[in-house]
């Protein structure tokens, strides 16, 4: 199946918002709140109440005109919608400074989405365990992607190596790539790719900082 907005049950932006709602609701519940109205969730998410209600219709968890949404139940409904019930494994390609930062950040952050294997071409970085993640030489990539039933990969490698590694990932059955490299990869329509260019985001932030500062 080709990955397009038209043949997916829900758009990627809707998924992003649902993930944000769950994160906000978890914090909201920790503050001792048991119920939340759509306008309050909209305020927290910087969205409109109508947008929140439309998004939550996809989850199939009804709210009440009197009490709003039951927070614990809504979190569970969002998790059932967003997560694989048996969990998903992910692979990290590149165990440099960025790769290690990704491992540190993601460790134990999501019980049903774990980075279980990592790969590098530096012998000093392999044959070790970092945050429950086994590290292998890049030559063992394809066999371990298959044996661990991994469909999600994170690229944290130099741009010059991104194309060749991405092709190996595709041959191994990867269905989604989080690309931290500046390389724009030729990915087939039946694979999802999320490009995250840190420098581009920093340049954009710097631009708006300069413009806002000039309006003092």
For each residue, the residues with C-beta under 8 A, 3 or more apart:
1: 7 190
2: 7 189 190
3: 7 8 189 190 191 192
4: 7 8 189
5: 8 11 12
6:
7: 1 2 3 4
8: 3 4 5 11 12
9: 58
10: 14 15 18 58
11: 5 8 14 15
12: 5 8 15 16
13: 16 17
14: 10 11 17 18 55 58
15: 10 11 12 18 19 82
16: 12 13 19 20
17: 13 14 20 21 45 47 51 55
18: 10 14 15 21 22 55 58 59 78 81 82
19: 15 16 22 23 82
20: 16 17 23 24 45
21: 17 18 24 25 41 45 52 55 56 78
22: 18 19 25 26 75 78 79 82
23: 19 20 26 27
24: 20 21 27 28 41 44 45
25: 21 22 28 29 36 41 71 74 75 78
26: 22 23 29 30 75
27: 23 24 30 31
28: 24 25 31 33 36 44 71
29: 25 26 32 33 34 71 72 75
30: 26 27
31: 27 28
32: 29
33: 28 29 36 71
34: 29 70 71 72
35: 67 68 69 70 71
36: 25 28 33 40 41 68 69 71 74
37: 40 41 49 63 68 69
38: 41 42 49 52 53 56 63 68 69
39: 42 43 49
40: 36 37 43 44 68
41: 21 24 25 36 37 38 44 45 49 52 69
42: 38 39 45 46 47 48 49 51 52
43: 39 40 46
44: 24 28 40 41
45: 17 20 21 24 41 42 52
46: 42 43
47: 17 42 51 52
48: 42 51 52
49: 37 38 39 41 42 52 53
50: 53 54
51: 17 42 47 48 54 55
52: 21 38 41 42 45 47 48 49 55 56
53: 38 49 50 56 57 63
54: 50 51 57
55: 14 17 18 21 51 52 58 59
56: 21 38 52 53 59 61 63 69 74
57: 53 54 60
58: 9 10 14 18 55 81
59: 18 55 56 74 77 78 81
60: 57 77 81
61: 56 69 73 74 77 78
62:
63: 37 38 53 56 67 68 69
64: 67 68 69
65:
66:
67: 35 63 64 70
68: 35 36 37 38 40 63 64
69: 35 36 37 38 41 56 61 63 64 73 74
70: 34 35 67 73 74
71: 25 28 29 33 34 35 36 74 75
72: 29 34 75 76
73: 61 69 70 76 77
74: 25 36 56 59 61 69 70 71 77 78
75: 22 25 26 29 71 72 78 79
76: 72 73 79 80
77: 59 60 61 73 74 80 81
78: 18 21 22 25 59 61 74 75 81 82
79: 22 75 76 82 83 112
80: 76 77 83 85
81: 18 58 59 60 77 78
82: 15 18 19 22 78 79
83: 79 80 87 88 112 113
84: 87 88 112
85: 80 112
86: 112
87: 83 84 111 112 113 114
88: 83 84 112 113 114 151 152
89: 114 115 116 117 148 149 150 151 152
90: 113 114 115 116 150 152 153 154
91: 115 116 117 118 119 141 144 145 148 150 152 153 154 174
92: 95 99 102 103 115 117 118 119 133 153 154 156
93: 99 118 119 120 138 141 153 154 155 156 157 165 169
94: 98 99 118 119 120 155 156 157
95: 92 99 100 103 118 119 120 122 125 126 130 135 156
96: 99 100 120 156 157
97: 100 101
98: 94 101 102 156 180
99: 92 93 94 95 96 102 103 118 120 154 156 157
100: 95 96 97 103 104 130
101: 97 98 104 105
102: 92 98 99 105 106 115 154 156 180
103: 92 95 99 100 106 107 115 118 130 131 133
104: 100 101 107 131
105: 101 102 109
106: 102 103 109 110 114 115
107: 103 104 115 131 132
108: 111 131
109: 105 106
110: 106 113 114
111: 87 108
112: 79 83 84 85 86 87 88
113: 83 87 88 90 110 152
114: 87 88 89 90 106 110 132
115: 89 90 91 92 102 103 106 107 118 131 133 154
116: 89 90 91 132 133 134 148 150
117: 89 91 92 133 134 135 136 144 145 148 150
118: 91 92 93 94 95 99 103 115 130 133 134 135 136
119: 91 92 93 94 95 126 135 136 137 138 140 141 144
120: 93 94 95 96 99 125 126 135 137 138
121: 137 138
122: 95 125 126
123: 126 137
124:
125: 95 120 122 128 135
126: 95 119 120 122 123 135 136 137
127: 135 136
128: 125 135
129: 132 133 134 135
130: 95 100 103 118 133 135
131: 103 104 107 108 115
132: 107 114 116 129
133: 92 103 115 116 117 118 129 130
134: 116 117 118 129
135: 95 117 118 119 120 125 126 127 128 129 130
136: 117 118 119 126 127 140 141 144
137: 119 120 121 123 126 140
138: 93 119 120 121 141 165
139:
140: 119 136 137 143 144
141: 91 93 119 136 138 144 145 165 168 169 172
142: 145 146 168 171 172
143: 140 146 147
144: 91 117 119 136 140 141 147 148 150
145: 91 117 141 142 148 150 153 169 172 173 174
146: 142 143 149 150 172 173
147: 143 144
148: 89 91 116 117 144 145
149: 89 146
150: 89 90 91 116 117 144 145 146 153 172 174
151: 88 89 173 174 175 176
152: 88 89 90 91 113 174 175 176 177 178
153: 90 91 92 93 145 150 169 174 176 177 178
154: 90 91 92 93 99 102 115 177 178 180
155: 93 94 162 165 166 177 178 179 180 181
156: 92 93 94 95 96 98 99 102 180 181
157: 93 94 96 99 161 162 165 181
158: 161 162 181
159: 162 181 182 183
160:
161: 157 158 164 165
162: 155 157 158 159 165 166 179 181 183 185
163: 166 167 183 185 186
164: 161 167 168
165: 93 138 141 155 157 161 162 168 169
166: 155 162 163 169 170 177 185 187
167: 163 164 170 171
168: 141 142 164 165 171 172
169: 93 141 145 153 165 166 172 174 177
170: 166 167 173 174 187 188 191
171: 142 167 168
172: 141 142 145 146 150 168 169
173: 145 146 151 170
174: 91 145 150 151 152 153 169 170 177 191
175: 151 152 190 191 192
176: 151 152 153 191 192 193 194
177: 152 153 154 155 166 169 174 185 187 191 192 193 194
178: 152 153 154 155 193 194 196
179: 155 162 183 185 193 194 195 196
180: 98 102 154 155 156 196 197 198
181: 155 156 157 158 159 162
182: 159 197 199 200
183: 159 162 163 179
184: 195
185: 162 163 166 177 179 193
186: 163
187: 166 170 177 191 193
188: 170 191
189: 2 3 4
190: 1 2 3 175
191: 3 170 174 175 176 177 187 188
192: 3 175 176 177
193: 176 177 178 179 185 187
194: 176 177 178 179
195: 179 184
196: 178 179 180 201
197: 180 182 200 201
198: 180 201 202
199: 182 202 203
200: 182 197 203 204
201: 196 197 198 204 205
202: 198 199 205 206
203: 199 200 206 207
204: 200 201 207 208
205: 201 202 208 209
206: 202 203 209 210
207: 203 204 210 211
208: 204 205 211 212
209: 205 206 212 213
210: 206 207 213 214
211: 207 208 214 215
212: 208 209 215
213: 209 210 216
214: 210 211
215: 211 212
216: 213
